[in-house]
Amino acid sequence: MKLAILILYFAVLIGIGLYCRKHATDVNGFVLGGRNVGPWLTAFAYGTSYFSAVIFVGYAGQFGWKFGIASTWIGLGNAFIGSLLAWVILGRRTRIMTQHLDTATMPQFFEKRLASPTLKILASVIIFIFMIPYTASLYNGLSRLFGMAFDMDYSVCIVLMAVLTAIYVIAGGYMATAINDFIQGIIMLFGIVAVIAAVLNSRGGFMASLEGLSNVSDSSVSSIDGVFNSFFGPDPLSLFFVVILTSLGTWGLPQMVQKFYAINDERSIKKGTIISTFFAIVVAGGSYFLGGFGRLFSDQVDVAADGYDAIIPTMLSNLGPVLIALVVILVLSASMSTLSSLVITSSSTLTLDFLKGCFFKNMKEKTQVLIMRVLIVVFIAISSVIALVQYKANVTFIAQLMGVSWGAMAGAFLAPFMYSLYSKKVTRYACGINFIFSSVLMICNMLFRSHFPTILQSPINCGAFAMIAGLIIVPVFSALTKKPADELVNACFACYDKRMSVPQKESLGD
């Protein structure tokens, strides 16, 4: 039964990829779906790119163990900061200005918005360096779940996921990814609700589980009784940093922001905002809520020996075969959707911003699409090899690099991108300084962590600090450096002043 469900799922994904080939014949279609993607597909593409196996298995288990039921705040932060506010603040302006500037990637945006080819190259290099290890991290957590459900070796899991993702992304591009993201999102929504209900029921229900959690104590964490059942948990400051990194970070991640490029109309923005927020409440909120009960299973899991990734699989190990199959597909869906988004972002950036932008300026449209398809294979292969090397050899350097990827990219791009959408005073020099500051900070955190202040030794805290610092660095250095030319700024912001006619039901007029 479990294997049959999995095979059916794979067949649907590949079928959609082949069906969407007609939408992937040019760069605009392959990378952005022709900028004609509706609210449901865009919202689910945003949500499924946001939440992967790293969230469900890794972060939910780790932070649920550390903070208890208070880890639910992380999921709510993801919903209201990472989804709702991101759509409200960035969605419309991103769609309008990127179309006006005719840009398909974030580095292209920086080049045209700030008239700086150097920023485009610098942004491309940052994405290239940090995107691959981030991509490799998506395979984490799958090994234990597949081993639990099918007694399958981790290497087979990696290869299977890589090959299937490559097939449908290469065939159908962004549109195939968006449609599959929708299907995968539906599975994630129903799956997380079913899993929470089943796990809590195995401990006597919700109230009994809460009561059990109130009796858990850990003197190495806190001397307060029942702290894992409290409103803010044993370490509110660390909890705050996790919320900031995992929520505000999406505002600066290229694979997330580029979802706004493809929106087709105003109605899609309004609906997409609601849908993506609801999706995040259920999936992210549900995942961290479930992880908050991890300590109820402390008699079955040895965190010191097996790591945090063992917590969620242990909680699920006693479920029925159908539910276990659903969980496997849930986590596989989350990882494949994020992987597909990352490799499209990586391949398009390297092709359009680096190869075409620097070396082959007259590259034909079909050649660009072909190179992007080839690079998708390359990126997936490299990320698979990194994941296998880390698993087989336990290379800690790779694991550390994965941990700083999110913080480096979000710290580098969040403030420059957001301010560039709203302010005419942003300068290329301020953005470049912030790019370098965040990248160097996170690399130093990885290499010289013990020399950092205690609060910043964690890559999560350091990444959150990089994002917050960027919000200060960009306006300060913009005030201190040479202002951009008025002609450039006015030309970029003219798109917001364009007059549009709308039905009276949407506006009463004067």
Secondary structure, 3 states (H helix, E strand, C coil): CHHHHHHHHHHHHHHHHHHHHHHCCCHHHHHHHHHCECHHHHHHHHHHHHCCHHHHHHHHHHHHHHHHHHHHHHHHHHHHHHHHHHHHHHHHHHHHHHHHCCCCCHHHHHHHHHCCHHHHHHHHHHHHHHHHHHHHHHHCCHHHHHHHHHCCCHHHHHHHHHHHHHHHHHHHHHHHHHHHHHHHHHHHHHHHHHHHHHHHHCCCCHHHHHHHHHCCCCCCCCCCCCHHHCCCCCCHHHHHHHHHHHHHHHHHCHHHHHHHHCECCHHHHHHHHHHHHHHHHHHHHHHHHHHCCHHHHCCCCCHHHHCHHHHHHHHHCCCCHHHHHHHHHHHHHHHHHHHHHHHHHHHHHHHHHHHHHHHCCCCCHHHHHHHHHHHHHHHHHHHHHHHHHHHHHCCHHHHHHHHHHHHHHHHHHHHHHHHHHHCCCCCHHHHHHHHHHHHHHHHHHHHCHHHCCHHHCCHHHHHHHHHHHHHHHHHHHHHHCCCCCHHHHHHHHHHHHCCCCCCCCCCCCC
